[in-house]
Amino acid sequence: MQARKYAFLSLGAAIATIALKLVAYWLTDSVGLLSDALESVVNLVAAVVAIWALTVASRPPDDEHAYGHSKAEYFSSGAESVMILIAAIGIGYTASQRLFDPQPLENVWIGVLVSIVAAALNGGVALVLLRAGSQLNSISLRADAHHLLTDVWTSVGVVVGVILVSLTGWLVLDSLIAIAAALNIVWAGWRLLRDTGNGLLDAAWPAKDQGRIDAVLAPYREQGIEFHAIRTRMAGQRRFVSLHVLVPGEWSIQRGHALCEEIEGKLRGLMAHVT
């Protein structure tokens, strides 16, 4: 439920930035600023999907879902990646049309100022989501954060393009910047889609985190305890680890069981949501 609170923050930011960027487009008639506004519409839809996915993911395990519902988060990140790609196609199409029929821009400096305010809002929210996503190990929040950061850099590029158009009078720059923004969005969507696929395919923990498991097990190895078949996987905010423990033959079952309980407790203490 804590992660969902941050998703609502993203929703509020999306609504605010859409309004600001549409005002900037209305003031300037810049296709670059229009492309920026369209990407923020994607942010809005993504935030709604993220809220739904995080709500489902927070449900406890049941008879039909013994490992919980945490993989629901991948529906959010997968949907967001597809929407990012669709937005990029729309931006590219709109920009290509204007490329052959450039239009003069109006009220440039007021529109630029409004767009900068929207970018600053997105940047601040993105940093909050990125920090929360890392702390809560939520791919939905991380996906939303990276998307917002992409939006920020797109806004920066568009603003620079609009200013250059105003200073040089070269109207085609507006469309070229919008096309460059579309290509940047495609790259962000592809990376997010790849991360979603890795999660659905039960990718192992990052090497750094697997090293933390080895650090927990090292003192026991020095005592003659052996481990093998160490396997890890991630599902949304939850992380799973399984391993086989080999103890000396003279140990009793009770002693071996107590050792396993001790090791399990230490592995759970590595980070939140470890099973």
C-alpha positions, 0 to 999 in steps of 0.5 A: 500500500505504501508504493500505491501512495507514490503512484497517486503522486505520479497521477497528480503530477501527470494531470498538472503537467498535461495542463501546463504543456497544453497551455504551452502548445496553445500559446506557441503552436509548436509541434515539439511542445505538442509532442511533449504534452502527448507524452504526458498523457501517456504518463497519466494512463501509466499512473492509473495502470500502476495504481491498479497493478500495485493494488493487486500486487499488495494482496496476500497469497491465497489458495490459487496464488500461493506465491502472492500477486506481486507479478501484477506489477509487470502488467503495469510496466509492460502496459507502460512500455507499449504506451510509450512506443505508441506515443512515440509513433504518434509524435513522429507522425505529427512531426513528420507532417509539420516537417513539410509544412512548417508553421511560425511559432507564437508567444515563444517565451511564455510557452517556454516558461510554462514548459520549464515549470512542467519539466521541473515538476516532472523532475522532482516527482521522478526523483521521489519515485526513483528513490521509493522504487529502489527502497520498495523494490517496485518495478512499477515505481521505477518504470514510472520514474524513468518514464518521467525522467525521459519526459524531462529530457524530452522537454529540455530538448523541445524547449531548446528547439523552440528557442532556436527556432525563435532565434534563427527563424529556421522553422523546420527545427521544431519538427526535427527536435520532435522527431529526435524526442520520439526516437528517445522515447522509443529507446526508453520504451524498449528498455522498459519492455526488456526489464518487464520481460526479464521479470516475467521470466524469473530473472535472478537477483543482480550480482551485487545482491547475490554477493550479499547471500554469499556473505551470509553463507560464508561463516557457515561454510567455514564451519563445514556446512555446504550449500548448493543449488542456490537459486534466486528470482524476483517478482515485483517487490518480492524476492525469492531464494532457495538453496540446499543445505548439507550438514555433517552426517552425525548431526540430528534432524533437530539440529539441522532444522534449527540451522536452516531456520537460523539461515532463513532468518538472516537471509530475510534480514538482507532486504525487505520482501525476501522469501 
